[in-house]
Amino acid sequence: MIGRRVAALLACVAALVGCASSEGGVTGTGVSAISGNVVMVSAQGAEPAPLPFPVRVSVAEFPAIADTTDANGSFRLSGAFSGSITLQFADAADGTSIGPLSVELPAGAQMVLENIEIDTSAPPPDRVQPQAVRLFDVFGRVDAVECGDDGTGTILLTDAGRPPRQVMVSITAATEIASRDGVPLTCADILTGAFVGAQGFLRRDDLTIVALAVVVSPTRPPRPSPAPRPERLQGVVAAVSCQRGLVVVEQDGAIDPVERIVKLTDRTEFECGSELPTPCDCSAIAVGEPLGVAGTIFPDQPGQIRAGVVVVGSTSVVFDAIGVIAAVRCVSDVLALRVAASGELVRVALDADTQFLCADVSCQCDDLRAGVRARVQGQRDIGTGVVSALRVTRLR
């Protein structure tokens, strides 16, 4: 049974985003950007409605930076602003204040406020509630780093703002850490004074960035570009509408509970477990079941993840590929494989159960070297893209 609020959210999203077509994003060195979409407005005793009036969104500290929601409920703000930012939401028709939303925006970062719900019956500070706050292009110098034995940790980062500000970045077990060349790293490889880039979610209760990925010594902050952003997630299905091509997923992770909207298209590929009924398409997606998604997010078209691959009834798929080992770190139980067929650099996690073969002879991780061909077999997590290796074979 779909909850009333989730069902209303799905209906409102469908009503607003059906005609969306923009595929751009705004970000850049010294320029910060915030985009978002308002999907639902509700009041005490009334049914939620898909944006019954246009909403004006402005930066309280920089009133000239403002925008009004378009027909899809989307707005975009950009300029030389960063730090502790208060967004003011108001009825664009008469200027009536709706309420504020406080966020922490690192200098030069792109923030995406996904699927904002407005409840006019709530106290003003609580009226504006995004379902997720996504952050891209967070760059800065490491002032301090603390790592646990399990690979998790915390980074204190100073951005390039004027004046500079410190932000806290949380590294979880799911955070992908790599060099700028894609070589897998661990929390212990992040040193004080290093220049790093991060992306993830803003945890609103303490304004900490929960990192999905951290890059050590990135080449440079990105310049303004309309490039889409790859996005992976895994979680449990909260609602599905095959007719509308929409799925609500409660995303897993060490963050506030978030609901993400997944858009299915005629190009979406489906993978289903053998125990699931056929056909393997949207009809196989059921509320309460696990789902993995690999897709694309467009900061200038906030609110949806356009699905490329959907794994139904599971959050991982079988992985079997041949490529060249780009890097191997046996002490950290990880290697990187450059897949021959696609050129993709894949992070491979090793453990005590991983079997190593050199040709047809049993060997050890220490017998692997960068630059040699190898076959990796295992399970790939759709949410992180990491392969858990069952067998690694060094080829001749």
C-alpha positions in Angstrom: 0.0 0.0 0.0 1.5 3.3 -1.1 1.5 6.0 1.6 -0.7 9.0 0.9 2.2 11.5 0.9 4.4 9.3 -1.4 1.5 8.8 -3.8 0.8 12.5 -3.8 4.5 13.2 -4.4 4.5 10.8 -7.4 1.5 12.4 -8.9 2.8 15.9 -8.5 6.2 15.0 -10.0 4.4 13.5 -13.0 2.3 16.6 -13.4 5.3 18.9 -13.4 8.1 17.1 -15.2 6.3 15.5 -18.1 7.5 18.2 -20.6 11.0 18.8 -19.2 13.7 18.7 -21.8 16.7 20.8 -20.6 20.0 19.0 -20.2 22.3 21.6 -18.8 24.2 22.4 -15.6 25.8 25.6 -14.3 29.0 25.5 -12.2 32.5 26.9 -12.3 35.6 28.2 -10.6 34.5 31.0 -8.2 30.9 30.7 -9.2 28.5 28.7 -7.1 25.2 27.5 -8.2 21.9 26.2 -6.7 19.2 24.5 -8.6 16.0 22.9 -7.4 12.5 22.0 -8.1 9.3 22.5 -6.1 6.9 19.6 -6.6 4.2 19.9 -4.0 2.4 22.6 -1.9 0.1 21.5 0.8 -1.9 23.2 3.6 -3.8 21.9 6.6 -7.0 20.2 5.5 -6.2 20.4 1.8 -5.0 17.9 -0.7 -1.4 18.5 -1.9 -1.2 20.3 -5.2 1.5 20.3 -7.9 2.8 23.9 -7.5 -0.5 25.9 -7.6 1.4 29.2 -7.9 4.9 30.2 -9.1 7.4 30.5 -6.3 10.2 33.1 -6.1 13.4 31.9 -4.6 16.1 34.4 -3.6 19.4 34.4 -1.6 18.7 36.4 1.6 22.4 37.5 1.8 22.4 38.5 -1.9 18.8 39.6 -2.7 19.7 40.4 -6.3 20.3 36.7 -6.9 16.8 35.3 -7.4 14.7 33.2 -9.8 11.0 32.2 -10.2 10.0 28.6 -10.7 9.2 27.7 -14.3 6.4 25.4 -15.6 8.3 22.4 -14.3 8.7 23.9 -10.8 12.4 24.4 -11.4 14.6 27.3 -10.4 18.3 28.2 -10.9 20.6 30.5 -8.9 24.2 31.3 -9.7 26.8 33.8 -8.7 29.8 34.6 -6.5 28.1 33.5 -3.3 28.9 30.7 -0.8 29.0 29.8 2.9 26.0 29.7 5.2 23.2 30.6 2.8 19.5 31.3 3.5 17.1 30.8 0.6 13.9 32.7 0.9 10.8 31.2 -0.7 7.8 33.5 -1.5 4.6 33.5 -3.6 5.8 35.2 -6.9 2.4 36.7 -7.5 2.1 38.9 -4.4 5.4 38.5 -2.5 3.9 36.7 0.5 6.7 35.0 2.4 6.5 31.2 2.5 9.6 30.4 4.6 13.4 30.0 4.6 15.7 27.1 3.8 19.2 27.2 5.3 22.1 25.4 3.6 25.9 25.3 3.6 27.3 25.9 0.1 31.1 25.6 -0.4 32.6 28.1 -2.8 32.4 27.0 -6.5 30.1 24.1 -5.7 26.9 23.0 -7.5 23.9 22.2 -5.1 20.8 20.4 -6.3 17.7 20.6 -4.1 15.6 17.7 -5.2 11.8 17.6 -5.1 11.0 20.3 -2.6 7.7 20.0 -0.7 6.1 23.0 0.9 3.7 22.7 3.8 2.2 26.2 4.5 0.5 24.9 7.7 3.9 24.2 9.3 5.9 26.8 11.3 7.8 29.0 8.8 11.3 27.5 9.5 9.9 24.0 8.7 7.8 24.7 5.7 10.4 24.1 2.9 11.6 20.5 2.8 13.8 19.1 0.0 13.8 15.3 -0.3 17.5 15.3 -0.9 20.3 17.9 -1.1 23.0 16.8 -3.6 26.4 18.5 -3.8 28.9 18.4 -6.7 32.2 20.1 -7.3 33.3 20.6 -3.7 37.0 21.5 -3.7 39.5 22.5 -1.0 42.6 21.9 1.1 42.6 19.3 3.8 43.1 21.0 7.2 42.7 17.8 9.2 41.7 14.2 8.6 40.8 11.4 11.0 40.5 7.8 9.7 39.1 4.8 11.5 40.3 1.2 11.3 37.2 0.4 9.2 38.2 2.9 6.5 35.6 5.5 7.5 36.7 8.9 8.6 36.2 12.7 8.7 37.9 15.5 6.7 38.0 19.1 7.7 38.2 21.0 4.4 38.9 24.7 3.6 37.3 26.0 0.4 38.4 28.8 -1.9 35.8 31.3 -0.8 36.5 34.9 0.1 36.9 34.6 3.0 37.7 30.8 3.0 35.4 28.6 5.0 35.8 25.2 6.5 33.4 22.4 5.8 33.2 18.9 7.3 33.2 15.9 5.0 32.2 12.5 6.3 33.8 9.4 4.7 31.6 6.3 4.9 32.1 2.6 4.0 30.4 3.4 0.7 32.6 6.4 -0.2 34.7 5.9 -3.3 38.2 7.4 -2.9 40.6 7.6 -5.8 43.4 9.6 -7.3 42.8 11.9 -10.3 43.8 9.0 -12.5 41.2 6.8 -11.0 43.6 4.7 -8.9 41.8 3.4 -5.8 42.8 4.9 -2.5 41.7 4.7 1.1 41.0 7.3 3.8 44.6 6.8 5.1 45.9 8.1 1.7 44.3 11.5 2.3 47.0 13.7 3.9 46.8 17.1 5.6 47.5 19.8 3.1 46.3 17.8 0.1 43.9 19.3 -2.5 40.8 17.2 -2.8 37.4 17.2 -4.6 34.3 15.7 -3.2 30.6 15.1 -4.1 27.8 13.7 -2.0 24.8 14.7 0.1 24.4 17.6 2.6 23.2 16.2 5.9 20.9 19.1 7.0 20.9 18.5 10.7 24.6 19.3 11.1 25.5 20.6 7.6 28.1 17.8 7.1 28.8 16.6 3.5 28.4 12.8 3.4 30.7 12.0 0.6 29.9 9.6 -2.2 33.2 10.1 -3.9 36.5 11.9 -3.0 39.3 12.6 -5.5 42.8 13.3 -4.2 44.8 15.9 -6.2 42.1 16.6 -8.9 43.5 18.3 -11.9 41.5 21.5 -11.4 38.0 22.7 -10.5 35.7 22.3 -13.5 34.7 25.3 -15.6 31.1 26.0 -16.5 29.8 23.1 -18.5 26.4 21.6 -19.4 27.8 18.1 -18.8 25.4 15.6 -17.1 26.6 13.8 -13.9 26.6 10.0 -13.6 24.6 8.9 -10.6 24.2 5.5 -8.8 21.9 4.6 -6.1 20.4 1.6 -4.3 17.5 1.3 -2.0 13.9 0.1 -1.5 11.0 1.0 -3.8 8.5 3.3 -2.1 6.2 3.8 -5.1 6.1 3.0 -8.8 4.0 4.2 -11.7 4.9 2.4 -14.9 2.4 4.5 -16.9 4.3 7.6 -15.9 7.7 6.0 -16.0 8.5 7.0 -12.4 9.8 5.2 -9.4 10.3 6.6 -5.9 13.3 4.9 -4.1 14.2 5.3 -0.4 18.0 5.5 -0.8 20.3 3.5 1.4 23.3 5.2 3.0 24.7 7.0 6.0 22.6 10.1 5.4 19.2 11.5 6.4 16.5 9.3 4.9 16.0 10.5 1.3 13.6 9.7 -1.4 14.9 9.9 -5.0 12.8 10.0 -8.1 13.9 7.7 -10.9 12.7 8.3 -14.5 12.4 5.3 -16.8 12.8 5.9 -20.5 12.6 3.7 -23.6 16.4 3.4 -23.4 16.4 2.1 -19.8 17.8 -1.4 -19.6 16.4 -3.8 -17.0 18.1 -6.7 -15.2 16.0 -9.1 -13.1 16.8 -12.1 -10.9 15.9 -15.5 -12.2 13.3 -15.9 -9.4 11.3 -12.9 -10.6 8.3 -13.3 -13.0 8.8 -12.3 -16.6 8.8 -10.0 -18.4 11.8 -8.1 -17.1 10.6 -4.5 -17.3 8.9 -1.9 -15.2 6.1 -4.4 -14.4 8.6 -6.4 -12.3 9.2 -3.5 -9.9 7.3 -3.9 -6.7 6.9 -1.7 -3.6 9.1 -2.8 -0.8 11.6 -4.6 -3.0 15.3 -3.7 -3.4 16.3 -1.7 -6.5 19.6 -0.6 -8.0 19.9 2.2 -10.5 22.8 3.5 -12.6 21.8 6.6 -14.5 22.3 10.4 -15.0 21.4 13.5 -13.1 21.1 16.9 -14.7 21.6 19.8 -12.3 19.7 22.1 -14.6 16.8 19.7 -14.6 16.6 18.8 -11.0 14.4 16.2 -9.3 15.0 13.1 -11.4 17.6 10.5 -12.1 17.3 9.3 -15.6 17.8 5.6 -15.4 20.3 3.9 -17.7 20.3 0.5 -16.0 17.8 -0.7 -13.4 18.4 -3.9 -11.4 15.1 -5.3 -10.1 14.9 -7.3 -6.9 18.6 -6.9 -6.1 21.2 -4.2 -5.8 24.1 -6.0 -7.6 24.8 -7.8 -10.9 27.2 -10.5 -12.0 30.5 -9.1 -13.2 32.9 -10.9 -15.5 35.4 -8.9 -17.5 38.9 -9.0 -18.9 41.1 -5.9 -18.8 44.4 -4.5 -17.6 45.2 -3.9 -14.0 45.7 -0.2 -13.6 46.7 -0.4 -9.9 46.8 -2.9 -7.1 47.0 -2.3 -3.4 47.0 -5.7 -1.6 47.5 -4.1 1.9 44.2 -2.2 1.3 42.4 -5.2 -0.4 41.7 -3.3 -3.6 42.7 -3.1 -7.3 41.6 -1.1 -10.3 40.8 -2.8 -13.6 40.7 -1.0 -17.0 38.0 -3.1 -18.8 39.1 -3.9 -22.3 35.6 -3.9 -23.9 34.5 -0.5 -22.6 37.6 1.3 -21.3 35.9 1.8 -17.9 38.1 1.9 -14.8 36.4 -0.3 -12.2 37.2 -0.5 -8.5 37.6 -4.1 -7.3 37.3 -5.0 -3.7 39.3 -8.1 -2.5 38.7 -10.1 0.7 39.8 -13.4 2.4 37.4 -15.4 0.1 38.8 -14.0 -3.2 40.5 -16.7 -5.2 43.6 -15.8 -7.1 44.9 -17.7 -10.2 48.0 -17.0 -12.2 47.2 -18.8 -15.4 45.8 -22.0 -14.0 47.9 -22.1 -10.8 46.8 -20.8 -7.4 48.6 -17.6 -6.4 48.3 -14.6 -4.1 47.4 -10.9 -4.5 51.1 -10.0 -4.2 51.6 -11.9 -7.5 49.5 -9.3 -9.4 51.1 -6.2 -11.0 49.9 -3.1 -12.7 50.0 -3.4 -16.4 49.2 -7.1 -16.6 46.0 -8.5 -18.2 43.5 -10.1 -15.8 40.0 -11.5 -15.6 37.8 -10.4 -12.7 34.7 -12.3 -11.7 32.3 -11.3 -8.9 29.3 -9.2 -8.1 29.1 -5.5 -8.9 27.2 -3.2 -6.5 24.9 -0.9 -8.6 24.8 1.7 -5.9 28.6 2.2 -5.7 29.9 0.5 -8.9 32.4 -1.5 -6.8 33.0 -5.1 -7.8 33.3 -7.7 -4.9 35.8 -10.1 -6.5 35.2 -13.9 -6.2 38.0 -14.7 -8.5 40.9 -12.8 -10.1 42.9 -14.6 -12.8 46.2 -13.2 -14.1 46.3 -13.9 -17.8 49.3 -14.7 -20.0 
